[in-house]
């Protein structure tokens, strides 16, 4: 799998890490199972005490963890600090709410012979988490916080380019008092992942990643009769209605497209603009992009970071070439990005027909697809003509009209007058090729528990 820390600002390899051995994977399964047998019987107060300490350590180590993220995947240091706070906030949410969300639920049966009925929510065992590089700590805590609170234990297979972030998160949880085996980071290869899925002690698998990886893991989990959740790609539409507040819309569009250098599943990748305001929006959006400052992501003044790797940059540039060869127009914007590192020049793509190779693809980086919509129906037709269905946003001052458009967007999440946002108390997930299942809030904590009905107790 080739786990390594490679600084995307310089493309220098900082440190390499050996793949896990089969023996290490076997030992991890043994340890995680033994830990589960104890952890499942601990009280909510004991579990949340560990999470509370973990949240405190996350904040104490904020600078260290943020710099590690920036080193390994190039995230702006300012954004990395924000991710660390979000990580702590997610821990806070389950500290405050886990016991309530998993409280036994009395049910009333119509049949008088049934009597008292209660549904309880019990942990299942080991959950395998397969996570991506774009949010190294947020993605990990999004599955770890609810599942540890529920009484499960976890094995983490993180992305191969953030091995130090993965190890740091494991250490943080154990420093917080999690029993050994409660959360184990493994530098596993594909064969070992399949072996873990097939192990009877592993009760479920949660993956955030590409369509290809999701398809493979879902197939393996299905054959093993294991539940899986998938959070895959997205090509979120940002619809600009004729009555949109242009100042707010442009600001939201720049944030929605360029946060994390556009490497976000819920980034606003397709801007669909009403004909009446198209030229005004594009002019102002392009002008705002020109103010972005590429450079070292460790520097506070940098506002455009490199991509996570040279491979990611090469793939995105190749997609742009495919788009142009397919008839699209392209416009480069802003100061020239550095020649070293995994930088991609911000670009606008126009005149993208359904026959264009990239029309149905996800562009993961600082490249925006622009579409001119004749009217609202046309805008919705473009937005919903996608294999993805993760998030989306609608900008307009007439709330009733904006809400009507939002209701008709075929996605898992829609925001009005905001790009797609992530908060600990909001559910996250999509439909179609964007995956299935939900993370965060009560939906997330209940994905991998046994909803058991018991008759005869209150």
C-alpha positions as CSV (number, residue, x, y, z in Angstrom):
1,X,0.0,0.0,0.0
2,X,3.1,2.2,0.4
3,X,2.2,4.3,3.5
4,X,4.3,7.5,3.5
5,X,4.4,11.1,4.6
6,X,5.0,13.2,1.5
7,X,4.9,16.9,1.9
8,X,2.7,18.1,-1.0
9,X,4.1,21.6,-0.9
10,X,7.6,20.3,-1.9
11,X,6.8,16.7,-3.0
12,X,9.6,15.5,-0.6
13,X,9.1,12.2,1.0
14,X,9.5,12.8,4.8
15,X,9.0,9.3,6.2
16,X,7.9,5.9,5.0
17,X,6.0,3.3,7.1
18,X,5.9,-0.5,6.5
19,X,2.6,-2.2,5.8
20,X,1.1,-4.2,8.6
21,X,2.1,-7.8,8.7
22,X,-0.6,-10.5,8.7
23,X,0.5,-11.3,12.2
24,X,-0.1,-7.7,13.3
25,X,-3.6,-7.8,11.7
26,X,-4.4,-11.0,13.6
27,X,-3.1,-9.6,16.9
28,X,-5.2,-6.4,16.3
29,X,-8.3,-8.5,15.7
30,X,-7.7,-10.4,18.9
31,X,-7.0,-7.2,20.9
32,X,-10.1,-5.4,19.5
33,X,-12.3,-8.3,20.3
34,X,-11.0,-8.7,23.9
35,X,-11.4,-5.0,24.4
36,X,-15.0,-5.2,23.1
37,X,-15.9,-7.9,25.6
38,X,-15.0,-5.4,28.4
39,X,-16.0,-2.1,26.7
40,X,-19.5,-3.2,25.8
41,X,-20.3,-3.6,29.5
42,X,-18.9,-0.3,30.7
43,X,-21.4,2.4,31.6
44,X,-22.2,5.4,29.5
45,X,-20.5,7.6,32.1
46,X,-17.3,5.6,31.8
47,X,-17.3,5.7,28.0
48,X,-18.1,9.4,27.9
49,X,-15.4,10.1,30.5
50,X,-12.8,8.7,28.0
51,X,-14.4,10.8,25.2
52,X,-14.3,13.9,27.4
53,X,-10.6,13.4,28.0
54,X,-10.1,12.8,24.3
55,X,-11.8,16.1,23.5
56,X,-9.6,18.0,26.0
57,X,-6.5,16.4,24.6
58,X,-7.6,17.3,21.0
59,X,-7.8,20.9,22.0
60,X,-4.5,20.8,23.9
61,X,-2.7,19.3,21.0
62,X,-4.4,21.5,18.4
63,X,-1.3,23.1,17.0
64,X,0.6,19.8,16.8
65,X,-2.2,17.9,15.1
66,X,-3.0,20.8,12.7
67,X,0.6,21.0,11.6
68,X,0.8,17.3,11.1
69,X,-2.3,17.5,8.8
70,X,-0.8,20.3,6.8
71,X,2.5,18.4,6.5
72,X,0.9,15.2,5.3
73,X,-1.9,16.4,3.0
74,X,-1.3,20.1,2.4
75,X,-4.3,21.6,4.1
76,X,-4.1,25.3,5.0
77,X,-2.9,25.6,8.6
78,X,-5.8,27.9,9.4
79,X,-8.3,25.3,8.1
80,X,-6.4,22.5,9.8
81,X,-6.9,24.2,13.2
82,X,-10.6,24.5,12.4
83,X,-10.8,20.8,11.7
84,X,-9.2,20.0,15.0
85,X,-11.9,22.1,16.8
86,X,-14.6,20.3,14.8
87,X,-13.1,17.0,15.8
88,X,-13.4,18.0,19.5
89,X,-16.9,19.3,18.9
90,X,-18.0,15.9,17.6
91,X,-16.6,14.3,20.7
92,X,-18.5,16.9,22.8
93,X,-21.7,16.0,21.0
94,X,-21.6,12.3,21.9
95,X,-20.4,13.0,25.4
96,X,-23.6,15.0,25.9
97,X,-26.0,12.9,23.9
98,X,-25.0,9.3,23.5
99,X,-26.9,7.9,26.5
100,X,-30.1,9.8,25.5
101,X,-29.8,8.6,21.8
102,X,-29.4,5.0,22.9
103,X,-31.9,5.0,25.7
104,X,-34.3,2.0,25.8
105,X,-37.5,2.8,24.0
106,X,-40.8,1.6,25.4
107,X,-43.2,0.4,22.6
108,X,-46.9,-0.2,22.6
109,X,-48.2,-3.3,20.9
110,X,-51.8,-3.5,19.7
111,X,-52.0,-7.2,20.6
112,X,-52.8,-7.3,24.4
113,X,-51.0,-10.7,24.7
114,X,-47.7,-9.0,24.0
115,X,-47.7,-6.9,27.1
116,X,-44.8,-4.5,27.8
117,X,-42.2,-4.2,25.0
118,X,-38.9,-2.3,25.0
119,X,-36.4,-1.8,22.2
120,X,-32.8,-1.6,23.3
121,X,-29.7,-0.7,21.3
122,X,-26.8,-2.9,22.0
123,X,-23.2,-2.7,20.6
124,X,-22.2,-5.3,18.0
125,X,-18.5,-5.7,18.2
126,X,-15.5,-4.6,16.1
127,X,-16.3,-2.0,13.4
128,X,-13.7,-1.6,10.6
129,X,-13.4,2.1,9.5
130,X,-11.8,2.8,6.1
131,X,-11.1,6.6,5.9
132,X,-9.8,9.1,3.4
133,X,-7.0,11.7,3.5
134,X,-8.9,14.9,2.9
135,X,-10.0,15.4,6.5
136,X,-7.7,13.1,8.5
137,X,-9.1,13.7,12.0
138,X,-12.7,14.7,11.2
139,X,-13.3,11.6,9.1
140,X,-11.9,9.3,11.8
141,X,-13.8,10.9,14.7
142,X,-17.0,10.9,12.7
143,X,-17.1,7.1,13.1
144,X,-15.0,6.7,16.2
145,X,-16.9,9.0,18.6
146,X,-20.4,7.5,18.1
147,X,-19.3,3.9,17.9
148,X,-17.0,4.1,20.9
149,X,-19.9,5.8,22.8
150,X,-22.2,3.0,21.7
151,X,-19.8,0.3,23.1
152,X,-18.2,-0.9,19.9
153,X,-14.4,-1.1,19.3
154,X,-12.7,0.0,16.0
155,X,-10.0,-0.9,13.6
156,X,-8.8,2.0,11.5
157,X,-7.4,1.7,7.9
158,X,-6.6,5.3,7.1
159,X,-5.4,6.7,3.7
160,X,-1.8,5.8,2.9
161,X,-0.7,9.4,2.7
162,X,-1.7,10.4,6.3
163,X,-0.1,7.6,8.4
164,X,1.1,10.0,11.1
165,X,-2.3,11.5,11.5
166,X,-3.8,8.1,11.9
167,X,-1.2,7.1,14.5
168,X,-1.7,10.4,16.4
169,X,-5.4,9.9,16.6
170,X,-4.9,6.4,18.0
171,X,-2.4,7.6,20.6
172,X,-4.8,10.4,21.6
173,X,-7.6,8.0,22.3
174,X,-5.5,5.7,24.3
175,X,-3.9,8.7,26.2
176,X,-7.5,9.6,27.1
177,X,-8.0,6.2,28.8
178,X,-9.5,4.0,26.1
179,X,-8.6,0.4,26.9
180,X,-5.9,-1.1,24.8
181,X,-7.5,-2.6,21.7
182,X,-10.4,-0.2,21.8
183,X,-9.1,1.6,18.7
184,X,-6.3,0.3,16.6
185,X,-4.7,1.9,13.6
186,X,-3.4,-0.5,11.0
187,X,-1.3,0.2,7.8
188,X,-3.2,-2.6,6.1
189,X,-3.2,-3.7,2.5
190,X,-6.2,-4.7,0.3
191,X,-5.9,-8.4,1.0
192,X,-5.8,-7.7,4.8
193,X,-8.9,-5.4,4.5
194,X,-10.8,-8.2,2.9
195,X,-9.6,-10.7,5.5
196,X,-10.8,-8.4,8.3
197,X,-14.2,-8.0,6.7
198,X,-14.5,-11.8,6.6
199,X,-13.4,-12.2,10.2
200,X,-16.6,-13.1,12.2
201,X,-15.6,-10.8,15.0
202,X,-15.8,-7.8,12.7
203,X,-19.5,-6.8,12.7
204,X,-19.6,-3.9,10.2
205,X,-17.5,-1.7,7.9
206,X,-17.8,2.1,7.4
207,X,-16.0,3.5,4.4
208,X,-15.5,7.1,3.2
209,X,-13.8,7.2,-0.2
210,X,-14.1,6.7,-3.9
211,X,-16.8,5.0,-5.8
212,X,-14.4,2.3,-6.8
213,X,-13.3,1.5,-3.3
214,X,-16.9,1.7,-2.1
215,X,-18.1,-0.8,-4.7
216,X,-15.4,-3.3,-3.7
217,X,-15.8,-3.0,0.0
218,X,-19.6,-3.1,-0.2
219,X,-19.4,-6.3,-2.3
220,X,-17.0,-7.9,0.2
221,X,-19.2,-6.9,3.1
222,X,-22.3,-8.2,1.4
223,X,-20.7,-11.6,0.7
224,X,-19.7,-11.7,4.4
225,X,-23.2,-10.8,5.5
226,X,-21.9,-7.6,7.2
227,X,-23.6,-4.3,7.3
228,X,-21.7,-1.4,5.6
229,X,-22.1,2.3,5.3
230,X,-20.6,4.3,2.4
231,X,-19.9,8.0,2.0
232,X,-18.5,8.3,-1.5
233,X,-18.0,11.1,-3.9
234,X,-20.2,14.1,-4.7
235,X,-20.6,16.7,-7.4
236,X,-22.7,19.2,-5.5
237,X,-24.7,21.8,-7.4
238,X,-24.8,25.4,-6.2
239,X,-27.9,26.9,-7.8
240,X,-28.1,30.7,-8.2
241,X,-31.6,31.9,-8.6
242,X,-32.4,35.2,-10.4
243,X,-33.1,37.0,-7.1
244,X,-30.0,35.9,-5.3
245,X,-28.1,38.3,-3.1
246,X,-25.0,38.5,-5.2
247,X,-22.6,39.5,-2.4
248,X,-23.6,36.6,-0.3
249,X,-23.8,34.2,-3.2
250,X,-20.3,34.9,-4.5
251,X,-18.8,34.7,-1.0
252,X,-20.6,31.4,-0.4
253,X,-19.6,30.0,-3.8
254,X,-15.9,30.8,-3.3
255,X,-16.0,29.1,0.2
256,X,-18.0,26.2,-1.1
257,X,-15.6,25.5,-4.0
258,X,-12.2,26.4,-2.5
259,X,-12.4,25.2,1.1
260,X,-9.8,22.5,1.6
261,X,-8.6,23.5,-1.9
262,X,-11.8,22.0,-3.3
263,X,-10.9,18.5,-2.0
264,X,-14.2,18.0,-0.2
265,X,-17.0,15.6,-1.1
266,X,-19.5,18.3,-0.5
267,X,-17.7,21.1,-2.2
268,X,-19.7,23.2,-4.6
269,X,-18.4,21.7,-7.8
270,X,-21.1,22.7,-10.3
271,X,-22.3,26.3,-10.3
272,X,-25.7,26.5,-12.1
273,X,-26.6,30.1,-12.6
274,X,-29.8,31.7,-13.8
275,X,-29.3,33.3,-17.2
276,X,-30.4,36.7,-15.9
277,X,-27.5,36.9,-13.4
278,X,-25.0,34.6,-15.1
279,X,-22.6,37.2,-16.4
280,X,-22.6,39.2,-13.2
281,X,-22.0,36.1,-11.0
282,X,-19.2,34.8,-13.2
283,X,-17.4,38.1,-13.3
284,X,-17.6,38.6,-9.6
285,X,-16.8,34.9,-8.8
286,X,-13.7,35.0,-11.1
287,X,-12.6,38.3,-9.6
288,X,-12.8,36.8,-6.1
289,X,-10.8,33.8,-7.1
290,X,-8.0,36.0,-8.5
291,X,-7.5,37.3,-4.9
292,X,-6.5,33.8,-3.6
293,X,-2.8,33.6,-2.7
294,X,-1.0,30.3,-3.5
295,X,1.9,29.4,-1.4
296,X,3.2,27.4,1.6
297,X,0.1,26.1,3.5
298,X,2.0,26.6,6.8
299,X,2.0,30.3,6.2
300,X,-0.9,32.3,7.6
301,X,-1.2,34.5,4.5
302,X,-1.6,31.6,2.1
303,X,-5.2,31.1,0.9
304,X,-4.7,28.5,-1.9
305,X,-2.9,25.3,-0.9
306,X,-1.5,22.5,-3.0
307,X,-3.5,19.4,-3.5
308,X,-2.9,16.4,-1.3
309,X,-0.4,14.8,-3.7
310,X,1.2,15.1,-7.1
311,X,-1.0,12.2,-8.2
312,X,-4.1,14.1,-7.3
313,X,-2.9,17.2,-9.1
314,X,-2.0,15.2,-12.2
315,X,-5.4,13.5,-12.2
316,X,-7.3,16.8,-12.0
317,X,-5.2,18.4,-14.8
318,X,-5.9,15.3,-16.9
319,X,-9.7,15.8,-16.3
320,X,-9.4,19.4,-17.5
321,X,-7.6,18.2,-20.7
322,X,-10.4,15.7,-21.3
323,X,-13.0,18.4,-20.8
324,X,-11.3,20.8,-23.3
325,X,-10.9,18.0,-25.8
326,X,-14.6,17.3,-25.4
327,X,-15.5,20.9,-26.3
328,X,-15.4,22.8,-23.0
329,X,-14.0,26.2,-22.6
330,X,-11.3,26.8,-19.9
331,X,-10.1,30.0,-18.1
332,X,-7.2,30.0,-15.8
333,X,-7.4,32.5,-12.9
334,X,-5.3,34.2,-10.2
335,X,-1.6,34.4,-9.6
336,X,0.5,31.7,-11.1
337,X,0.8,28.8,-8.7
338,X,4.3,27.6,-7.7
339,X,6.1,25.2,-10.1
340,X,7.1,22.9,-7.2
341,X,4.6,21.0,-5.2
342,X,1.1,19.6,-6.0
343,X,-0.5,22.8,-7.1
344,X,-3.3,23.2,-9.6
345,X,-4.1,26.6,-11.2
346,X,-7.7,27.6,-10.4
347,X,-9.8,27.2,-13.5
348,X,-13.4,27.7,-14.8
349,X,-14.9,25.2,-17.2
350,X,-17.8,26.3,-19.4
351,X,-19.9,24.9,-22.3
352,X,-19.8,21.4,-20.8
353,X,-22.3,19.3,-22.6
354,X,-23.6,15.9,-21.3
355,X,-21.5,14.2,-23.9
356,X,-18.3,15.7,-22.4
357,X,-16.2,13.1,-20.6
358,X,-16.2,15.1,-17.4
359,X,-19.9,16.1,-17.3
360,X,-20.8,13.3,-14.9
361,X,-17.4,13.2,-13.1
362,X,-16.3,14.7,-9.8
363,X,-13.6,17.3,-10.0
364,X,-11.6,17.2,-6.7
365,X,-9.8,20.5,-6.6
366,X,-9.8,24.2,-7.6
367,X,-11.7,23.7,-10.9
368,X,-15.3,25.0,-11.2
369,X,-17.9,23.8,-13.7
370,X,-20.2,26.6,-14.8
371,X,-23.7,26.1,-16.3
372,X,-26.1,28.7,-17.6
373,X,-29.7,27.9,-16.7
374,X,-32.6,29.2,-18.8
375,X,-35.0,29.0,-15.8
376,X,-35.6,27.2,-12.5
377,X,-36.8,24.0,-14.2
378,X,-33.6,23.9,-16.4
379,X,-31.4,24.5,-13.3
380,X,-33.0,21.6,-11.5
381,X,-32.7,19.4,-14.6
382,X,-29.0,20.1,-14.7
383,X,-28.5,19.7,-11.0
384,X,-30.3,16.4,-10.8
385,X,-28.6,15.0,-13.9
386,X,-25.8,13.4,-11.9
387,X,-24.9,10.0,-10.7
388,X,-24.1,11.6,-7.3
389,X,-26.5,12.8,-4.6
390,X,-24.6,14.1,-1.6
391,X,-25.2,17.8,-1.0
392,X,-26.3,20.9,-2.7
393,X,-27.2,24.5,-2.1
394,X,-29.7,27.1,-3.4
395,X,-29.1,30.9,-3.3
396,X,-32.1,33.2,-3.5
397,X,-33.9,35.9,-1.5
398,X,-37.4,34.5,-2.0
399,X,-37.4,31.9,0.7
400,X,-40.5,30.1,-0.6
401,X,-39.0,29.7,-4.1
402,X,-35.6,28.7,-2.7
403,X,-37.2,26.1,-0.4
404,X,-39.2,24.7,-3.3
405,X,-36.0,24.2,-5.3
406,X,-34.3,22.7,-2.3
407,X,-37.1,20.1,-1.9
408,X,-36.7,19.1,-5.5
409,X,-33.0,18.6,-5.4
410,X,-32.2,14.9,-5.3
411,X,-29.5,14.8,-2.6
412,X,-29.0,13.8,1.0
413,X,-28.4,17.4,2.1
414,X,-29.5,20.8,0.8
415,X,-28.6,24.2,2.2
416,X,-30.3,27.5,1.4
417,X,-28.1,30.5,1.1
418,X,-25.1,28.5,2.4
419,X,-22.8,26.0,0.8
420,X,-23.1,22.5,2.2
421,X,-21.9,22.7,5.8
422,X,-20.8,20.1,8.4
423,X,-21.8,20.3,12.0
424,X,-21.8,17.7,14.8
425,X,-25.6,18.0,15.3
426,X,-26.5,17.6,11.6
427,X,-26.7,14.2,9.7
428,X,-24.2,13.6,6.9
429,X,-24.7,11.3,3.9
430,X,-26.1,10.9,0.4
431,X,-27.9,8.7,-2.1
432,X,-27.1,7.0,-5.4
433,X,-23.3,6.9,-6.2
434,X,-22.7,9.1,-3.1
435,X,-23.3,6.1,-0.9
436,X,-25.8,5.0,1.8
437,X,-26.2,5.3,5.5
438,X,-25.7,8.3,7.7
439,X,-23.1,9.6,10.0
440,X,-23.4,11.9,13.0
441,X,-26.4,12.6,15.3
442,X,-28.6,9.7,16.3
443,X,-28.6,8.2,12.9
444,X,-24.8,7.7,13.0
445,X,-24.7,6.2,16.5
446,X,-27.4,3.7,15.5
447,X,-25.8,2.4,12.3
448,X,-23.9,-0.3,14.1
449,X,-26.0,-1.4,17.0
450,X,-28.5,-4.2,17.5
451,X,-32.0,-2.8,17.8
452,X,-33.3,-5.6,20.0
453,X,-36.9,-6.0,21.0
454,X,-37.5,-7.4,24.5
455,X,-40.9,-8.3,25.7
456,X,-41.8,-8.2,29.3
457,X,-39.8,-5.3,30.7
458,X,-40.3,-1.6,31.0
